[in-house]
Amino acid sequence: MLPLPTTITLSEAILVVALFSGISVLQFFRGRRINLELMRHSVRVLERVLSPRDKNYTLVGLYVGYKAVLWLDRGPLNRAEVTVLFLPRYSAFYYPISKLVTRFDRVYLTYWYSRYLGEELHLVKHGAYRRSPRKIIKGFDSMQQRELEIDGHKFVAVYRSERHLGKLVKFVRDVGADIVNHVAIVPENRSLYIYAKLDPLRFERFVEKSYELARSLA
């Protein structure tokens, strides 16, 4: 059995550094291109579906994502707020870690109303958060809870009233139970909140169905 080398030469060290630097540079340009394409695609879809009368965008970090406020002026449904966050594909070394920790590109979409929406209602997929829904939802223990299975995925419904539960379940089925993590009616701030995986192939359907749900509550 040959002994393992215990040291490397200067030329070998330079070669290793050059190799890792090359990989890093290539991944930066490739990852940046993908994130920019996803950003442009998601913005086009949002504006095409929601047709806002006014809008404001704010970039988050370096190719990480963006926040947007889209004013709708649709009666009591007056605006949508969107946060889109991408995996750091531009970083050769952090990207694999983020795939394990963050796992996917995310979209947080909130519709705001000028009137009361009804009693509080949450539909949360098991495993959507690292913490229990009890830690996420204010007043969890004072509400009713019911386990549901939607297209093979387990959810928990947390509610004060089941009045709109059927609409939320239908939305999850229409969009895909594999990408919707949390949808909620929050009367405290008169909003409809949705947290989901951003799937570019289904993003347009996601926005269309979310808007359809939002209008049905208005």
Contacts in CASP RR format, 6 or more apart in sequence:
PFRMAT RR
TARGET T0000
AUTHOR 0000-0000-0000
METHOD contacts of the structure
MODEL  1
MLPLPTTITLSEAILVVALFSGISVLQFFRGRRINLELMRHSVRVLERVL
SPRDKNYTLVGLYVGYKAVLWLDRGPLNRAEVTVLFLPRYSAFYYPISKL
VTRFDRVYLTYWYSRYLGEELHLVKHGAYRRSPRKIIKGFDSMQQRELEI
DGHKFVAVYRSERHLGKLVKFVRDVGADIVNHVAIVPENRSLYIYAKLDP
LRFERFVEKSYELARSLA
8 16 0 8 1.000
20 92 0 8 1.000
23 92 0 8 1.000
24 91 0 8 1.000
24 92 0 8 1.000
24 93 0 8 1.000
26 92 0 8 1.000
27 89 0 8 1.000
27 90 0 8 1.000
27 91 0 8 1.000
27 92 0 8 1.000
27 95 0 8 1.000
28 90 0 8 1.000
28 91 0 8 1.000
28 92 0 8 1.000
29 90 0 8 1.000
30 89 0 8 1.000
30 90 0 8 1.000
31 63 0 8 1.000
31 89 0 8 1.000
31 90 0 8 1.000
32 63 0 8 1.000
32 89 0 8 1.000
32 90 0 8 1.000
34 89 0 8 1.000
35 63 0 8 1.000
35 64 0 8 1.000
35 65 0 8 1.000
35 86 0 8 1.000
35 89 0 8 1.000
35 90 0 8 1.000
36 63 0 8 1.000
38 86 0 8 1.000
38 105 0 8 1.000
38 198 0 8 1.000
38 200 0 8 1.000
39 63 0 8 1.000
39 65 0 8 1.000
39 66 0 8 1.000
39 84 0 8 1.000
39 86 0 8 1.000
41 200 0 8 1.000
41 203 0 8 1.000
42 84 0 8 1.000
42 107 0 8 1.000
42 198 0 8 1.000
42 200 0 8 1.000
42 203 0 8 1.000
43 57 0 8 1.000
43 66 0 8 1.000
43 68 0 8 1.000
45 203 0 8 1.000
45 204 0 8 1.000
45 207 0 8 1.000
46 68 0 8 1.000
46 70 0 8 1.000
46 80 0 8 1.000
46 82 0 8 1.000
46 207 0 8 1.000
47 55 0 8 1.000
47 70 0 8 1.000
48 204 0 8 1.000
49 204 0 8 1.000
49 207 0 8 1.000
49 208 0 8 1.000
49 211 0 8 1.000
50 70 0 8 1.000
50 72 0 8 1.000
50 80 0 8 1.000
50 207 0 8 1.000
50 211 0 8 1.000
52 70 0 8 1.000
52 71 0 8 1.000
52 72 0 8 1.000
52 80 0 8 1.000
53 71 0 8 1.000
53 72 0 8 1.000
53 73 0 8 1.000
54 70 0 8 1.000
54 71 0 8 1.000
55 68 0 8 1.000
55 69 0 8 1.000
55 70 0 8 1.000
55 71 0 8 1.000
56 68 0 8 1.000
56 69 0 8 1.000
57 66 0 8 1.000
57 67 0 8 1.000
57 68 0 8 1.000
58 66 0 8 1.000
58 67 0 8 1.000
58 68 0 8 1.000
59 65 0 8 1.000
59 66 0 8 1.000
60 66 0 8 1.000
60 67 0 8 1.000
60 83 0 8 1.000
60 85 0 8 1.000
62 90 0 8 1.000
63 86 0 8 1.000
63 88 0 8 1.000
63 90 0 8 1.000
64 85 0 8 1.000
64 86 0 8 1.000
64 88 0 8 1.000
65 84 0 8 1.000
65 85 0 8 1.000
65 86 0 8 1.000
66 83 0 8 1.000
66 84 0 8 1.000
67 81 0 8 1.000
67 82 0 8 1.000
67 83 0 8 1.000
67 84 0 8 1.000
68 81 0 8 1.000
68 82 0 8 1.000
68 83 0 8 1.000
68 84 0 8 1.000
69 79 0 8 1.000
69 80 0 8 1.000
69 81 0 8 1.000
70 79 0 8 1.000
70 80 0 8 1.000
70 81 0 8 1.000
70 82 0 8 1.000
71 78 0 8 1.000
71 79 0 8 1.000
72 78 0 8 1.000
72 79 0 8 1.000
72 80 0 8 1.000
74 215 0 8 1.000
74 218 0 8 1.000
75 114 0 8 1.000
75 218 0 8 1.000
76 113 0 8 1.000
76 114 0 8 1.000
76 115 0 8 1.000
76 218 0 8 1.000
77 111 0 8 1.000
77 112 0 8 1.000
77 113 0 8 1.000
77 214 0 8 1.000
77 215 0 8 1.000
77 217 0 8 1.000
77 218 0 8 1.000
78 112 0 8 1.000
78 113 0 8 1.000
78 114 0 8 1.000
79 111 0 8 1.000
79 112 0 8 1.000
80 109 0 8 1.000
80 110 0 8 1.000
80 111 0 8 1.000
80 112 0 8 1.000
80 214 0 8 1.000
81 109 0 8 1.000
81 110 0 8 1.000
81 112 0 8 1.000
82 107 0 8 1.000
82 108 0 8 1.000
82 109 0 8 1.000
82 110 0 8 1.000
83 106 0 8 1.000
83 107 0 8 1.000
83 108 0 8 1.000
84 105 0 8 1.000
84 106 0 8 1.000
84 107 0 8 1.000
84 108 0 8 1.000
84 198 0 8 1.000
85 105 0 8 1.000
85 106 0 8 1.000
85 107 0 8 1.000
86 105 0 8 1.000
86 198 0 8 1.000
87 95 0 8 1.000
87 98 0 8 1.000
87 99 0 8 1.000
87 102 0 8 1.000
87 104 0 8 1.000
87 105 0 8 1.000
88 94 0 8 1.000
88 95 0 8 1.000
88 98 0 8 1.000
89 95 0 8 1.000
104 197 0 8 1.000
104 198 0 8 1.000
105 197 0 8 1.000
105 198 0 8 1.000
106 195 0 8 1.000
106 196 0 8 1.000
106 197 0 8 1.000
106 198 0 8 1.000
107 194 0 8 1.000
107 195 0 8 1.000
107 196 0 8 1.000
107 197 0 8 1.000
107 198 0 8 1.000
107 203 0 8 1.000
107 206 0 8 1.000
108 193 0 8 1.000
108 194 0 8 1.000
108 195 0 8 1.000
109 193 0 8 1.000
109 194 0 8 1.000
109 196 0 8 1.000
109 207 0 8 1.000
109 210 0 8 1.000
110 191 0 8 1.000
110 192 0 8 1.000
110 193 0 8 1.000
110 194 0 8 1.000
111 191 0 8 1.000
111 192 0 8 1.000
111 210 0 8 1.000
111 211 0 8 1.000
111 214 0 8 1.000
112 189 0 8 1.000
112 190 0 8 1.000
112 191 0 8 1.000
113 190 0 8 1.000
113 191 0 8 1.000
113 192 0 8 1.000
113 217 0 8 1.000
113 218 0 8 1.000
114 190 0 8 1.000
115 190 0 8 1.000
116 187 0 8 1.000
116 190 0 8 1.000
117 185 0 8 1.000
117 186 0 8 1.000
117 187 0 8 1.000
117 190 0 8 1.000
117 191 0 8 1.000
117 192 0 8 1.000
117 217 0 8 1.000
118 161 0 8 1.000
118 163 0 8 1.000
118 164 0 8 1.000
118 185 0 8 1.000
118 187 0 8 1.000
119 159 0 8 1.000
119 160 0 8 1.000
119 161 0 8 1.000
119 163 0 8 1.000
119 185 0 8 1.000
119 187 0 8 1.000
120 143 0 8 1.000
120 159 0 8 1.000
120 160 0 8 1.000
120 161 0 8 1.000
120 184 0 8 1.000
120 185 0 8 1.000
120 186 0 8 1.000
120 187 0 8 1.000
120 188 0 8 1.000
121 157 0 8 1.000
121 158 0 8 1.000
121 159 0 8 1.000
121 160 0 8 1.000
121 161 0 8 1.000
121 162 0 8 1.000
121 163 0 8 1.000
121 164 0 8 1.000
121 165 0 8 1.000
121 168 0 8 1.000
121 184 0 8 1.000
121 185 0 8 1.000
122 133 0 8 1.000
122 137 0 8 1.000
122 157 0 8 1.000
122 158 0 8 1.000
122 159 0 8 1.000
122 182 0 8 1.000
122 183 0 8 1.000
122 184 0 8 1.000
122 185 0 8 1.000
123 148 0 8 1.000
123 155 0 8 1.000
123 156 0 8 1.000
123 157 0 8 1.000
123 158 0 8 1.000
123 165 0 8 1.000
123 168 0 8 1.000
123 169 0 8 1.000
123 172 0 8 1.000
123 182 0 8 1.000
123 183 0 8 1.000
123 184 0 8 1.000
124 133 0 8 1.000
124 136 0 8 1.000
124 137 0 8 1.000
124 155 0 8 1.000
124 156 0 8 1.000
124 158 0 8 1.000
124 181 0 8 1.000
124 182 0 8 1.000
124 184 0 8 1.000
125 153 0 8 1.000
125 154 0 8 1.000
125 155 0 8 1.000
125 177 0 8 1.000
125 180 0 8 1.000
125 181 0 8 1.000
125 182 0 8 1.000
126 153 0 8 1.000
126 154 0 8 1.000
126 155 0 8 1.000
126 156 0 8 1.000
128 181 0 8 1.000
128 182 0 8 1.000
128 195 0 8 1.000
129 135 0 8 1.000
129 136 0 8 1.000
129 181 0 8 1.000
129 182 0 8 1.000
133 140 0 8 1.000
133 156 0 8 1.000
133 158 0 8 1.000
134 140 0 8 1.000
134 141 0 8 1.000
137 143 0 8 1.000
137 158 0 8 1.000
140 158 0 8 1.000
143 158 0 8 1.000
143 159 0 8 1.000
143 160 0 8 1.000
144 158 0 8 1.000
144 159 0 8 1.000
144 160 0 8 1.000
145 156 0 8 1.000
145 157 0 8 1.000
145 158 0 8 1.000
146 156 0 8 1.000
146 157 0 8 1.000
146 159 0 8 1.000
147 154 0 8 1.000
147 155 0 8 1.000
147 156 0 8 1.000
147 157 0 8 1.000
148 154 0 8 1.000
148 155 0 8 1.000
148 156 0 8 1.000
148 157 0 8 1.000
148 169 0 8 1.000
149 155 0 8 1.000
150 169 0 8 1.000
150 172 0 8 1.000
150 173 0 8 1.000
150 177 0 8 1.000
151 172 0 8 1.000
151 173 0 8 1.000
151 176 0 8 1.000
151 177 0 8 1.000
151 178 0 8 1.000
152 177 0 8 1.000
153 177 0 8 1.000
153 178 0 8 1.000
155 172 0 8 1.000
155 177 0 8 1.000
157 165 0 8 1.000
159 165 0 8 1.000
164 185 0 8 1.000
164 217 0 8 1.000
167 213 0 8 1.000
167 216 0 8 1.000
167 217 0 8 1.000
168 183 0 8 1.000
168 185 0 8 1.000
168 213 0 8 1.000
171 180 0 8 1.000
171 183 0 8 1.000
171 209 0 8 1.000
171 210 0 8 1.000
171 212 0 8 1.000
171 213 0 8 1.000
172 180 0 8 1.000
172 183 0 8 1.000
174 205 0 8 1.000
174 209 0 8 1.000
175 196 0 8 1.000
175 202 0 8 1.000
175 205 0 8 1.000
175 206 0 8 1.000
175 209 0 8 1.000
175 210 0 8 1.000
176 202 0 8 1.000
178 197 0 8 1.000
179 196 0 8 1.000
179 197 0 8 1.000
179 199 0 8 1.000
179 202 0 8 1.000
179 206 0 8 1.000
180 194 0 8 1.000
180 195 0 8 1.000
180 196 0 8 1.000
180 197 0 8 1.000
181 195 0 8 1.000
181 196 0 8 1.000
181 197 0 8 1.000
182 193 0 8 1.000
182 194 0 8 1.000
182 195 0 8 1.000
183 192 0 8 1.000
183 193 0 8 1.000
183 194 0 8 1.000
183 195 0 8 1.000
183 213 0 8 1.000
184 192 0 8 1.000
184 193 0 8 1.000
184 194 0 8 1.000
185 191 0 8 1.000
185 192 0 8 1.000
185 217 0 8 1.000
186 192 0 8 1.000
186 193 0 8 1.000
192 210 0 8 1.000
192 213 0 8 1.000
192 214 0 8 1.000
192 217 0 8 1.000
194 210 0 8 1.000
196 206 0 8 1.000
199 206 0 8 1.000
END
